[in-house]
């Protein structure tokens, strides 16, 4: 590996993603996940940053749309890609399984229980991306890309209808995003998640005040 593995990983994944355009899964996303993971790891004992770094940058190596039939297998595809890349580029062979497990287990849809500190940290770090200001931006971006509306103008809070986050992006807060805080695996991650959920609730309140 080079003296600056982070730059090497960013270059590798950028080349691998060449031609792909997904505003919710780009280099900025990977940089933020790594920043989240490092912040959580700093408050915990025993996390291996040499495992976390490639796991953070390669966790979405194979990124499939949310409505793709193989969506639940994307993280294991990413783990396989990362393992192959690391093996070919001088990464410590003994640590490759730990990187692969962290990547495979990070995904909500894969339903693979994280069994290591690195896997728990990566899962929390990635889920934090769905919360706070970034989470709001990604929610509306993905909803629009899938043909949904911002919200139901007649009943934005779903007081008289079932929640439907496939049609209305704002519904995704209650359907998926607010509950994420309760799924966090680490104490630092949970604390960060709860703070971001509080901000999202205040954003929704402000949005509702601006509606006629």
N, CA, C and O of each residue as an XYZ file, in Angstrom:
848
protein
N       0.847     -1.197      0.000
C       0.000      0.000      0.000
C       0.880      1.243      0.000
O       2.042      1.187      0.402
N       0.326      2.361     -0.450
C       1.066      3.611     -0.488
C       1.117      4.241      0.893
O       0.450      3.793      1.825
N       1.941      5.315      1.006
C       2.040      6.029      2.274
C       0.741      6.747      2.604
O       0.502      7.084      3.764
N      -0.098      6.986      1.610
C      -1.372      7.668      1.809
C      -2.503      6.789      1.293
O      -3.026      7.028      0.204
N      -2.886      5.771      2.067
C      -3.917      4.841      1.578
C      -5.255      5.522      1.315
O      -5.977      5.104      0.410
N      -5.609      6.555      2.073
C      -6.882      7.233      1.846
C      -6.963      7.768      0.422
O      -7.972      7.574     -0.257
N      -5.914      8.437     -0.034
C      -5.902      8.966     -1.404
C      -5.971      7.833     -2.421
O      -6.630      7.954     -3.454
N      -5.284      6.727     -2.122
C      -5.318      5.580     -3.027
C      -6.727      5.015     -3.119
O      -7.195      4.691     -4.211
N      -7.409      4.895     -1.982
C      -8.760      4.349     -1.984
C      -9.723      5.282     -2.723
O     -10.584      4.824     -3.473
N      -9.575      6.583     -2.508
C     -10.447      7.544     -3.201
C     -10.244      7.467     -4.711
O     -11.203      7.513     -5.481
N      -8.990      7.351     -5.120
C      -8.692      7.242     -6.550
C      -9.260      5.961     -7.132
O      -9.821      5.958     -8.228
N      -9.108      4.870     -6.389
C      -9.579      3.567     -6.872
C     -11.091      3.546     -7.029
O     -11.602      3.082     -8.048
N     -11.810      4.045     -6.030
C     -13.267      3.975     -6.104
C     -13.794      4.958     -7.133
O     -14.811      4.698     -7.775
N     -13.106      6.099     -7.298
C     -13.517      7.060     -8.314
C     -13.395      6.453     -9.710
O     -14.270      6.638    -10.556
N     -12.303      5.730     -9.940
C     -12.119      5.066    -11.237
C     -13.151      3.965    -11.426
O     -13.683      3.788    -12.522
N     -13.433      3.226    -10.358
C     -14.417      2.143    -10.430
C     -15.808      2.674    -10.734
O     -16.584      2.031    -11.441
N     -16.123      3.848    -10.199
C     -17.434      4.459    -10.398
C     -17.525      5.296    -11.676
O     -18.558      5.920    -11.918
N     -16.501      5.325    -12.477
C     -16.467      6.208    -13.653
C     -17.739      6.060    -14.475
O     -18.129      4.955    -14.852
N     -18.381      7.198    -14.745
C     -19.599      7.192    -15.539
C     -20.864      7.113    -14.720
O     -21.949      7.369    -15.243
N     -20.760      6.765    -13.443
C     -21.934      6.697    -12.587
C     -22.254      8.084    -12.036
O     -21.352      8.853    -11.703
N     -23.525      8.389    -11.945
C     -23.965      9.670    -11.383
C     -25.049      9.403    -10.344
O     -26.207      9.162    -10.686
N     -24.666      9.448     -9.095
C     -25.596      9.261     -7.988
C     -25.212     10.260     -6.915
O     -24.230     10.071     -6.197
N     -26.001     11.335     -6.811
C     -25.676     12.396     -5.880
C     -25.713     11.981     -4.433
O     -25.139     12.661     -3.583
N     -26.378     10.873     -4.128
C     -26.446     10.402     -2.747
C     -25.301      9.454     -2.406
O     -25.035      9.191     -1.233
N     -24.624      8.943     -3.435
C     -23.503      8.030     -3.214
C     -22.349      8.476     -4.114
O     -22.193      7.991     -5.234
N     -21.550      9.404     -3.600
C     -20.421      9.940     -4.334
C     -19.229     10.030     -3.398
O     -19.290      9.548     -2.267
N     -18.146     10.641     -3.857
C     -16.966     10.740     -3.003
C     -17.243     11.533     -1.732
O     -16.686     11.236     -0.675
N     -18.099     12.536     -1.835
C     -18.469     13.297     -0.649
C     -19.123     12.411      0.395
O     -18.845     12.535      1.588
N     -19.987     11.523     -0.052
C     -20.624     10.563      0.868
C     -19.572      9.710      1.562
O     -19.636      9.506      2.775
N     -18.609      9.212      0.803
C     -17.574      8.364      1.385
C     -16.714      9.137      2.375
O     -16.356      8.619      3.433
N     -16.383     10.376      2.030
C     -15.595     11.207      2.949
C     -16.339     11.428      4.263
O     -15.741     11.388      5.338
N     -17.644     11.661      4.169
C     -18.432     11.897      5.389
C     -18.571     10.621      6.217
O     -18.510     10.672      7.445
N     -18.755      9.491      5.564
C     -18.847      8.224      6.305
C     -17.532      7.955      7.030
O     -17.541      7.533      8.187
N     -16.420      8.191      6.375
C     -15.121      8.010      7.023
C     -14.971      8.965      8.205
O     -14.476      8.569      9.260
N     -15.396     10.221      8.037
C     -15.318     11.184      9.136
C     -16.189     10.734     10.311
O     -15.774     10.818     11.467
N     -17.395     10.257     10.007
C     -18.273      9.741     11.070
C     -17.636      8.545     11.775
O     -17.633      8.463     13.003
N     -17.097      7.618     10.977
C     -16.500      6.406     11.537
C     -15.318      6.749     12.433
O     -15.165      6.184     13.516
N     -14.489      7.673     11.978
C     -13.319      8.057     12.769
C     -13.735      8.733     14.071
O     -13.129      8.502     15.117
N     -14.777      9.573     14.004
C     -15.250     10.244     15.217
C     -15.794      9.239     16.230
O     -15.518      9.344     17.425
N     -16.568      8.264     15.749
C     -17.095      7.238     16.650
C     -15.958      6.404     17.232
O     -15.940      6.114     18.429
N     -15.006      6.020     16.373
C     -13.900      5.164     16.811
C     -13.049      5.844     17.875
O     -12.526      5.184     18.773
N     -12.912      7.152     17.778
C     -12.101      7.883     18.748
C     -12.684      7.795     20.158
O     -11.962      7.947     21.143
N     -13.984      7.550     20.252
C     -14.626      7.459     21.562
C     -14.784      6.013     22.027
O     -15.376      5.743     23.073
N     -14.246      5.094     21.236
C     -14.334      3.677     21.600
C     -12.936      3.089     21.675
O     -11.988      3.653     21.129
N     -12.811      1.964     22.349
C     -11.524      1.278     22.460
C     -11.517      0.040     21.566
O     -12.501     -0.694     21.483
N     -10.396     -0.168     20.908
C     -10.211     -1.419     20.185
C     -10.556     -1.402     18.714
O     -10.370     -2.418     18.044
N     -11.056     -0.289     18.171
C     -11.396     -0.246     16.748
C     -10.120     -0.116     15.915
O      -9.230      0.664     16.254
N     -10.036     -0.865     14.847
C      -8.865     -0.876     13.966
C      -9.112      0.075     12.798
O      -9.903     -0.230     11.905
N      -8.441      1.221     12.803
C      -8.637      2.210     11.748
C      -8.117      1.720     10.398
O      -8.583      2.172      9.352
N      -7.157      0.799     10.418
C      -6.666      0.246      9.158
C      -7.735     -0.605      8.476
O      -7.715     -0.758      7.255
N      -8.652     -1.151      9.237
C      -9.794     -1.881      8.692
C     -10.917     -0.915      8.323
O     -11.547     -1.052      7.274
N     -11.158      0.054      9.187
C     -12.253      0.999      8.963
C     -12.059      1.852      7.728
O     -13.019      2.118      7.004
N     -10.825      2.291      7.471
C     -10.594      3.202      6.347
C     -11.012      2.603      5.006
O     -11.834      3.207      4.317
N     -10.485      1.441      4.600
C     -10.952      0.876      3.325
C     -12.421      0.475      3.354
O     -13.107      0.556      2.336
N     -12.907      0.044      4.517
C     -14.324     -0.325      4.611
C     -15.204      0.886      4.331
O     -16.228      0.772      3.657
N     -14.807      2.039      4.846
C     -15.592      3.253      4.621
C     -15.581      3.665      3.151
O     -16.611      4.064      2.608
N     -14.436      3.569      2.518
C     -14.336      4.037      1.134
C     -14.837      3.021      0.105
O     -15.105      3.390     -1.038
N     -14.964      1.765      0.488
C     -15.404      0.753     -0.473
C     -16.784      0.174     -0.142
O     -17.232     -0.758     -0.810
N     -17.459      0.708      0.872
C     -18.712      0.072      1.301
C     -19.819      0.178      0.252
O     -20.758     -0.618      0.266
N     -19.722      1.150     -0.656
C     -20.702      1.272     -1.735
C     -20.071      1.017     -3.100
O     -20.514      1.579     -4.102
N     -19.049      0.178     -3.146
C     -18.376     -0.087     -4.417
C     -19.363     -0.563     -5.475
O     -19.276     -0.171     -6.639
N     -20.298     -1.406     -5.064
C     -21.396     -1.833     -5.943
C     -22.657     -1.199     -5.384
O     -23.190     -1.641     -4.367
N     -23.122     -0.166     -6.054
C     -24.268      0.606     -5.564
C     -25.456      0.393     -6.485
O     -25.442      0.804     -7.645
N     -26.482     -0.254     -5.954
C     -27.676     -0.546     -6.748
C     -28.836      0.324     -6.282
O     -28.937      0.624     -5.092
N     -29.717      0.737     -7.198
C     -30.877      1.551     -6.807
C     -31.734      0.844     -5.763
O     -31.730     -0.383     -5.668
N     -32.470      1.636     -4.979
C     -33.285      1.070     -3.907
C     -34.348      0.106     -4.429
O     -34.774     -0.798     -3.710
N     -34.780      0.298     -5.682
C     -35.809     -0.577     -6.234
C     -35.230     -1.704     -7.101
O     -35.974     -2.372     -7.820
N     -33.916     -1.919     -7.040
C     -33.281     -2.980     -7.822
C     -33.535     -4.335     -7.140
O     -33.480     -4.417     -5.913
N     -33.810     -5.392     -7.907
C     -34.113     -6.700     -7.293
C     -32.957     -7.279     -6.478
O     -33.188     -8.087     -5.579
N     -31.714     -6.879     -6.776
C     -30.561     -7.382     -6.035
C     -30.053     -6.392     -4.992
O     -28.928     -6.522     -4.510
N     -30.876     -5.400     -4.642
C     -30.446     -4.360     -3.697
C     -29.901     -4.961     -2.403
O     -28.896     -4.478     -1.881
N     -30.540     -5.998     -1.879
C     -30.122     -6.575     -0.603
C     -28.755     -7.248     -0.686
O     -28.138     -7.524      0.343
N     -28.274     -7.516     -1.912
C     -26.982     -8.178     -2.075
C     -25.865     -7.201     -2.422
O     -24.715     -7.607     -2.588
N     -26.195     -5.921     -2.531
C     -25.201     -4.938     -2.958
C     -24.009     -4.879     -2.009
O     -22.870     -4.743     -2.454
N     -24.263     -4.981     -0.708
C     -23.147     -4.867      0.239
C     -22.204     -6.071      0.145
O     -20.993     -5.922      0.312
N     -22.751     -7.261     -0.120
C     -21.867     -8.419     -0.271
C     -21.102     -8.333     -1.592
O     -19.949     -8.758     -1.665
N     -21.734     -7.784     -2.642
C     -21.008     -7.539     -3.888
C     -19.869     -6.551     -3.638
O     -18.764     -6.727     -4.152
N     -20.144     -5.510     -2.845
C     -19.119     -4.513     -2.525
C     -17.987     -5.138     -1.722
O     -16.814     -4.839     -1.948
N     -18.346     -6.007     -0.783
C     -17.324     -6.684      0.021
C     -16.409     -7.535     -0.855
O     -15.196     -7.566     -0.650
N     -16.992     -8.219     -1.824
C     -16.194     -9.043     -2.738
C     -15.255     -8.163     -3.570
O     -14.085     -8.494     -3.757
N     -15.781     -7.043     -4.064
C     -14.950     -6.138     -4.860
C     -13.792     -5.602     -4.024
O     -12.650     -5.574     -4.482
N     -14.090     -5.177     -2.797
C     -13.057     -4.636     -1.917
C     -11.998     -5.686     -1.593
O     -10.803     -5.392     -1.601
N     -12.434     -6.899     -1.311
C     -11.490     -7.966     -0.987
C     -10.534     -8.215     -2.135
O      -9.330     -8.366     -1.929
N     -11.068     -8.260     -3.341
C     -10.236     -8.483     -4.517
C      -9.254     -7.330     -4.715
O      -8.071     -7.548     -4.975
N      -9.756     -6.107     -4.590
C      -8.887     -4.939     -4.769
C      -7.762     -4.935     -3.733
O      -6.596     -4.759     -4.086
N      -8.102     -5.128     -2.468
C      -7.096     -5.074     -1.408
C      -6.066     -6.189     -1.562
O      -4.876     -5.964     -1.343
N      -6.506     -7.377     -1.934
C      -5.591     -8.498     -2.117
C      -4.591     -8.222     -3.238
O      -3.440     -8.654     -3.170
N      -5.036     -7.504     -4.267
C      -4.167     -7.195     -5.408
C      -3.252     -6.005     -5.164
O      -2.348     -5.739     -5.956
N      -3.486     -5.282     -4.059
C      -2.738     -4.043     -3.852
C      -1.984     -4.000     -2.520
O      -1.770     -2.931     -1.950
N      -1.595     -5.154     -2.046
C      -0.665     -5.211     -0.935
C      -1.234     -4.982      0.446
O      -0.475     -4.764      1.390
N      -2.559     -5.027      0.598
C      -3.155     -4.862      1.924
C      -2.912     -6.128      2.748
O      -2.859     -7.230      2.203
N      -2.767     -5.962      4.050
C      -2.509     -7.112      4.927
C      -3.610     -8.163      4.775
O      -4.775     -7.903      5.073
N      -3.227     -9.342      4.313
C      -4.210    -10.384      4.018
C      -5.021    -10.767      5.241
O      -6.203    -11.092      5.125
N      -4.400    -10.733      6.410
C      -5.083    -11.156      7.629
C      -6.241    -10.228      7.990
O      -7.145    -10.621      8.727
N      -6.216     -8.984      7.467
C      -7.259     -8.017      7.809
C      -8.368     -7.914      6.756
O      -9.385     -7.259      6.986
N      -8.174     -8.550      5.622
C      -9.172     -8.441      4.550
C     -10.533     -8.994      4.975
O     -11.547     -8.366      4.670
N     -10.607    -10.140      5.667
C     -11.933    -10.617      6.099
C     -12.666     -9.624      6.992
O     -13.890     -9.514      6.915
N     -11.939     -8.901      7.834
C     -12.579     -7.913      8.705
C     -13.147     -6.751      7.898
O     -14.231     -6.252      8.199
N     -12.413     -6.323      6.873
C     -12.918     -5.269      5.991
C     -14.171     -5.760      5.272
O     -15.176     -5.052      5.198
N     -14.098     -6.978      4.745
C     -15.227     -7.528      3.994
C     -16.460     -7.664      4.874
O     -17.567     -7.348      4.437
N     -16.286     -8.130      6.107
C     -17.436     -8.277      6.994
C     -18.058     -6.929      7.324
O     -19.282     -6.796      7.324
N     -17.230     -5.929      7.605
C     -17.755     -4.600      7.917
C     -18.578     -4.065      6.751
O     -19.643     -3.482      6.953
N     -18.091     -4.260      5.547
C     -18.811     -3.781      4.358
C     -20.112     -4.557      4.177
O     -21.166     -3.959      3.960
N     -20.045     -5.860      4.263
C     -21.241     -6.682      4.043
C     -22.324     -6.376      5.066
O     -23.511     -6.388      4.740
N     -21.914     -6.098      6.313
C     -22.880     -5.915      7.400
C     -23.396     -4.485      7.524
O     -24.303     -4.230      8.315
N     -22.837     -3.547      6.759
C     -23.229     -2.147      6.960
C     -24.637     -1.864      6.458
O     -25.293     -0.940      6.939
N     -25.103     -2.647      5.499
C     -26.352     -2.352      4.805
C     -27.576     -2.729      5.622
O     -27.631     -3.805      6.219
N     -28.560     -1.833      5.643
C     -29.826     -2.106      6.323
C     -30.546     -3.260      5.638
O     -31.056     -4.159      6.305
N     -30.589     -3.238      4.313
C     -31.360     -4.234      3.570
C     -30.704     -5.616      3.592
O     -31.393     -6.621      3.410
N     -29.386     -5.687      3.812
C     -28.713     -6.989      3.825
C     -29.058     -7.788      5.065
O     -29.042     -9.018      5.025
N     -29.372     -7.116      6.173
C     -29.749     -7.774      7.429
C     -28.685     -8.749      7.911
O     -29.003     -9.844      8.376
N     -27.411     -8.347      7.798
C     -26.294     -9.144      8.295
C     -25.834     -8.549      9.623
O     -25.376     -7.406      9.641
N     -25.935     -9.274     10.729
C     -25.548     -8.705     12.025
C     -24.059     -8.378     12.072
O     -23.241     -9.229     11.721
N     -23.682     -7.171     12.494
C     -22.259     -6.838     12.641
C     -21.665     -7.556     13.836
O     -22.238     -7.541     14.925
N     -20.513     -8.186     13.635
C     -19.910     -9.014     14.682
C     -18.586     -8.469     15.191
O     -17.946     -9.100     16.032
N     -18.160     -7.309     14.699
C     -16.896     -6.712     15.123
C     -17.123     -5.234     15.429
O     -18.104     -4.653     14.965
N     -16.224     -4.615     16.209
C     -16.353     -3.176     16.448
C     -16.339     -2.370     15.158
O     -17.072     -1.390     15.025
N     -15.500     -2.783     14.201
C     -15.415     -2.049     12.939
C     -16.726     -2.128     12.161
O     -17.150     -1.148     11.548
N     -17.364     -3.293     12.186
C     -18.642     -3.455     11.494
C     -19.724     -2.606     12.144
O     -20.532     -1.987     11.451
N     -19.741     -2.575     13.469
C     -20.727     -1.747     14.171
C     -20.505     -0.268     13.886
O     -21.459      0.478     13.663
N     -19.256      0.147     13.893
C     -18.938      1.558     13.648
C     -19.309      1.950     12.228
O     -19.918      3.000     12.021
N     -18.954      1.124     11.240
C     -19.276      1.464      9.855
C     -20.786      1.532      9.643
O     -21.278      2.424      8.951
N     -21.512      0.603     10.230
C     -22.968      0.630     10.085
C     -23.527      1.940     10.648
O     -24.354      2.591     10.010
N     -23.074      2.320     11.842
C     -23.541      3.578     12.429
C     -23.117      4.776     11.586
O     -23.908      5.690     11.354
N     -21.875      4.769     11.132
C     -21.359      5.902     10.358
C     -22.143      6.101      9.074
O     -22.419      7.233      8.676
N     -22.503      4.999      8.424
C     -23.277      5.099      7.187
C     -24.711      5.535      7.477
O     -25.271      6.334      6.726
N     -25.306      5.034      8.537
C     -26.690      5.398      8.865
C     -26.803      6.859      9.283
O     -27.859      7.468      9.115
N     -25.733      7.425      9.823
C     -25.757      8.846     10.168
C     -25.941      9.711      8.931
O     -26.441     10.831      9.025
N     -25.539      9.199      7.770
C     -25.711      9.938      6.520
C     -27.183     10.134      6.169
O     -27.526     11.030      5.398
N     -28.053      9.298      6.733
C     -29.485      9.415      6.465
C     -30.148     10.415      7.404
O     -31.351     10.654      7.296
N     -29.387     11.000      8.319
C     -29.948     11.882      9.331
C     -29.359     13.281      9.214
O     -28.365     13.496      8.519
N     -29.993     14.240      9.913
C     -29.507     15.612      9.907
C     -29.744     16.310      8.583
O     -30.579     15.883      7.786
N     -29.007     17.385      8.352
C     -29.180     18.177      7.131
C     -28.845     17.359      5.887
O     -29.550     17.433      4.881
N     -27.770     16.581      5.960
C     -27.404     15.721      4.827
C     -28.514     14.712      4.566
O     -28.850     14.436      3.414
N     -29.077     14.165      5.627
C     -30.160     13.200      5.461
C     -31.369     13.793      4.769
O     -31.981     13.144      3.920
N     -31.723     15.031      5.126
C     -32.841     15.714      4.466
C     -32.545     15.888      2.984
O     -33.392     15.605      2.136
N     -31.333     16.356      2.675
C     -30.964     16.579      1.276
C     -31.014     15.273      0.480
O     -31.531     15.241     -0.637
N     -30.483     14.213      1.054
C     -30.479     12.919      0.365
C     -31.899     12.378      0.215
O     -32.229     11.776     -0.807
N     -32.731     12.588      1.218
C     -34.108     12.094      1.175
C     -34.866     12.679     -0.018
O     -35.511     11.952     -0.773
N     -34.779     13.991     -0.175
C     -35.483     14.626     -1.284
C     -34.828     14.301     -2.633
O     -35.513     14.163     -3.646
N     -33.522     14.184     -2.630
C     -32.819     13.844     -3.874
C     -33.244     12.461     -4.372
O     -33.604     12.294     -5.538
N     -33.197     11.476     -3.479
C     -33.544     10.108     -3.870
C     -35.027     10.004     -4.216
O     -35.398      9.339     -5.183
N     -35.876     10.663     -3.422
C     -37.306     10.628     -3.713
C     -37.627     11.186     -5.084
O     -38.434     10.621     -5.822
N     -36.995     12.295     -5.422
C     -37.212     12.875     -6.745
C     -36.693     11.990     -7.860
O     -37.325     11.865     -8.910
N     -35.532     11.371     -7.630
C     -34.955     10.491     -8.646
C     -35.849      9.288     -8.910
O     -35.839      8.726    -10.005
N     -36.626      8.891     -7.894
C     -37.524      7.744     -8.050
C     -38.931      8.168     -8.460
O     -39.850      7.349     -8.471
N     -39.100      9.450     -8.799
C     -40.378      9.923     -9.317
C     -41.395     10.323     -8.270
O     -42.572     10.489     -8.590
N     -40.968     10.483     -7.021
C     -41.899     10.850     -5.970
C     -42.087     12.354     -5.846
O     -41.370     13.132     -6.475
N     -43.059     12.759     -5.029
C     -43.334     14.162     -4.752
C     -42.665     14.557     -3.437
O     -42.315     13.697     -2.628
N     -42.489     15.862     -3.231
C     -41.889     16.329     -1.982
C     -42.734     15.908     -0.782
O     -42.212     15.378      0.199
N     -44.051     16.149     -0.869
C     -44.981     15.813      0.209
C     -46.392     15.858     -0.336
O     -46.621     16.337     -1.447
N     -47.330     15.363      0.437
C     -48.746     15.434      0.075
C     -49.250     16.815      0.483
O     -49.364     17.111      1.673
N     -49.548     17.651     -0.493
C     -49.947     19.031     -0.207
C     -51.233     19.100      0.615
O     -51.429     20.042      1.383
N     -52.106     18.112      0.458
C     -53.374     18.119      1.185
C     -53.253     17.577      2.600
O     -54.025     17.956      3.482
N     -52.294     16.698      2.818
C     -52.142     16.075      4.134
C     -50.665     15.732      4.362
O     -50.311     14.553      4.391
N     -49.804     16.734      4.523
C     -48.356     16.481      4.601
C     -47.934     15.612      5.777
O     -46.913     14.929      5.695
N     -48.692     15.622      6.866
C     -48.339     14.827      8.034
C     -49.029     13.461      8.063
O     -48.914     12.726      9.044
N     -49.737     13.127      6.998
C     -50.423     11.832      6.902
C     -51.362     11.600      8.074
O     -51.379     10.520      8.664
N     -52.147     12.628      8.408
C     -53.095     12.505      9.513
C     -54.335     11.716      9.113
O     -54.994     11.112      9.959
N     -54.653     11.726      7.812
C     -55.886     11.083      7.338
C     -55.612     10.120      6.180
O     -56.495      9.867      5.360
N     -54.421      9.598      6.114
C     -54.051      8.645      5.053
C     -52.889      7.801      5.558
O     -52.204      8.193      6.503
N     -52.661      6.645      4.937
C     -51.496      5.836      5.318
C     -50.200      6.515      4.859
O     -50.178      7.189      3.829
N     -49.157      6.336      5.607
C     -47.849      6.820      5.171
C     -47.436      6.103      3.893
O     -47.656      4.902      3.740
N     -46.833      6.858      2.978
C     -46.423      6.285      1.695
C     -45.168      7.023      1.217
O     -45.259      8.011      0.487
N     -44.001      6.533      1.635
C     -42.771      7.247      1.293
C     -42.303      6.977     -0.124
O     -41.329      7.585     -0.567
N     -42.964      6.085     -0.850
C     -42.652      5.922     -2.264
C     -43.276      7.054     -3.083
O     -42.751      7.422     -4.134
N     -44.392      7.603     -2.606
C     -45.048      8.718     -3.297
C     -44.619     10.069     -2.746
O     -44.491     11.036     -3.497
N     -44.396     10.139     -1.429
C     -44.124     11.413     -0.779
C     -42.839     11.321      0.053
O     -42.759     10.559      1.016
N     -41.845     12.108     -0.339
C     -40.551     12.046      0.342
C     -40.658     12.364      1.819
O     -39.993     11.724      2.634
N     -41.480     13.337      2.187
C     -41.570     13.733      3.593
C     -42.022     12.571      4.478
O     -41.639     12.501      5.645
N     -42.821     11.674      3.944
C     -43.269     10.508      4.715
C     -42.102      9.633      5.143
O     -42.205      8.882      6.114
N     -40.992      9.731      4.418
C     -39.831      8.875      4.706
C     -39.252      9.161      6.090
O     -38.587      8.308      6.677
N     -39.504     10.352      6.604
C     -39.027     10.668      7.951
C     -39.606      9.694      8.969
O     -38.874      9.118      9.774
N     -40.926      9.512      8.928
C     -41.579      8.619      9.875
C     -41.385      7.153      9.516
O     -41.214      6.312     10.399
N     -41.412      6.846      8.223
C     -41.327      5.450      7.795
C     -39.951      4.856      8.082
O     -39.857      3.723      8.552
N     -38.892      5.599      7.808
C     -37.557      5.015      7.838
C     -36.546      5.798      8.672
O     -35.774      5.198      9.419
N     -36.536      7.133      8.556
C     -35.398      7.880      9.086
C     -35.430      8.090     10.595
O     -34.424      7.857     11.265
N     -36.557      8.523     11.143
C     -36.605      8.738     12.592
C     -36.278      7.470     13.382
O     -35.587      7.554     14.398
N     -36.754      6.295     12.947
C     -36.437      5.073     13.709
C     -34.963      4.664     13.680
O     -34.538      3.826     14.477
N     -34.179      5.250     12.766
C     -32.784      4.832     12.643
C     -32.019      5.021     13.946
O     -31.163      4.207     14.291
N     -32.326      6.093     14.667
C     -31.586      6.374     15.905
C     -31.643      5.202     16.881
O     -30.691      4.966     17.625
N     -32.754      4.469     16.881
C     -32.907      3.339     17.800
C     -32.158      2.101     17.330
O     -32.043      1.131     18.079
N     -31.648      2.116     16.108
C     -30.923      0.956     15.577
C     -29.414      1.111     15.698
O     -28.674      0.195     15.341
N     -28.948      2.244     16.190
C     -27.506      2.488     16.252
C     -26.839      1.499     17.209
O     -27.375      1.184     18.272
N     -25.673      1.021     16.815
C     -24.989     -0.033     17.560
C     -24.043      0.498     18.636
O     -23.764     -0.197     19.613
N     -23.550      1.722     18.463
C     -22.564      2.268     19.393
C     -23.165      3.437     20.171
O     -24.070      4.114     19.685
N     -22.661      3.665     21.367
C     -23.153      4.782     22.172
C     -22.852      6.139     21.515
O     -23.736      6.995     21.481
N     -21.638      6.365     20.992
C     -21.386      7.639     20.315
C     -22.272      7.821     19.087
O     -22.765      8.919     18.830
N     -22.473      6.756     18.336
C     -23.328      6.840     17.154
C     -24.755      7.165     17.509
O     -25.407      7.946     16.816
N     -25.253      6.577     18.583
C     -26.632      6.835     19.011
C     -26.794      8.290     19.447
O     -27.800      8.926     19.133
N     -25.826      8.804     20.156
C     -25.888     10.196     20.591
C     -25.901     11.149     19.397
O     -26.668     12.111     19.374
N     -25.059     10.882     18.417
C     -25.023     11.706     17.206
C     -26.338     11.599     16.447
O     -26.843     12.596     15.929
N     -26.894     10.389     16.379
C     -28.139     10.170     15.642
C     -29.304     10.918     16.285
O     -30.098     11.548     15.585
N     -29.411     10.854     17.604
C     -30.512     11.525     18.289
C     -30.459     13.040     18.079
O     -31.497     13.680     17.915
N     -29.258     13.611     18.084
C     -29.123     15.040     17.851
C     -29.577     15.401     16.437
O     -30.213     16.435     16.232
N     -29.255     14.556     15.471
C     -29.649     14.837     14.085
C     -31.154     14.659     13.889
O     -31.774     15.413     13.138
N     -31.742     13.675     14.554
C     -33.192     13.490     14.463
C     -33.912     14.716     15.020
O     -34.906     15.163     14.448
N     -33.422     15.253     16.117
C     -34.034     16.449     16.681
C     -34.009     17.598     15.676
O     -34.990     18.331     15.541
N     -32.891     17.754     14.973
C     -32.800     18.807     13.948
C     -33.806     18.559     12.823
O     -34.435     19.499     12.336
N     -33.961     17.308     12.411
C     -34.883     16.979     11.331
C     -36.330     17.280     11.729
O     -37.124     17.737     10.906
N     -36.662     17.023     12.982
C     -38.014     17.352     13.446
C     -38.240     18.865     13.395
O     -39.326     19.323     13.042
N     -37.219     19.629     13.746
C     -37.366     21.082     13.685
C     -37.480     21.560     12.244
O     -38.204     22.515     11.962
N     -36.768     20.902     11.327
C     -36.892     21.249      9.904
C     -38.318     20.991      9.430
O     -38.909     21.829      8.750
N     -38.870     19.835      9.787
C     -40.233     19.514      9.362
C     -41.224     20.529      9.925
O     -42.155     20.935      9.229
N     -41.037     20.935     11.155
C     -41.931     21.930     11.750
C     -41.857     23.245     10.977
O     -42.882     23.877     10.726
N     -40.656     23.653     10.603
C     -40.486     24.891      9.839
C     -41.144     24.742      8.461
O     -41.808     25.664      7.988
N     -40.962     23.596      7.826
C     -41.564     23.356      6.520
C     -43.089     23.479      6.606
O     -43.714     24.116      5.758
N     -43.670     22.877      7.615
C     -45.124     22.913      7.768
C     -45.623     24.345      7.996
O     -46.703     24.706      7.528
N     -44.842     25.158      8.710
C     -45.237     26.531      8.947
C     -45.243     27.358      7.667
O     -45.951     28.362      7.580
N     -44.469     26.949      6.686
C     -44.391     27.695      5.430
C     -45.474     27.293      4.440
O     -45.638     27.941      3.406
N     -46.218     26.226      4.745
C     -47.268     25.787      3.835
C     -48.543     26.585      4.076
O     -48.814     26.985      5.208
N     -49.337     26.824      3.017
C     -50.596     27.570      3.172
C     -51.633     26.772      3.946
O     -52.745     27.252      4.166
